[in-house]
Amino acid sequence: MSLRKSHIGEGKYAVGYFEINLSEFEKAWNTMYSWLSESGYQPREASPYEIYHNDYKQHPEEKFIMEICIPVKPL
């Protein structure tokens, strides 16, 4: 296993928790950006990222348990 350090910038983030199959990643990201358009926030100039909480191969339904994090700022 290879580990990598990243710097997470300060500020607000929209965070969505998902349990999804490999085929549902696009839908999860679209859900997050749809929510943003209704929330009073917009993406800010920083990279969004995903945090994984499991090894999908060890999940009984081979699902990814993960969070999508999008840096945001008010509209």
Secondary structure, DSSP 8 states (H G I E B T S, - for coil): ---------SSEEEEEEEEE-GGGHHHHHHHHHHHHHHHTEEE-SS--EEEE-S-GGGSTT--EEEEEEEEEEE-
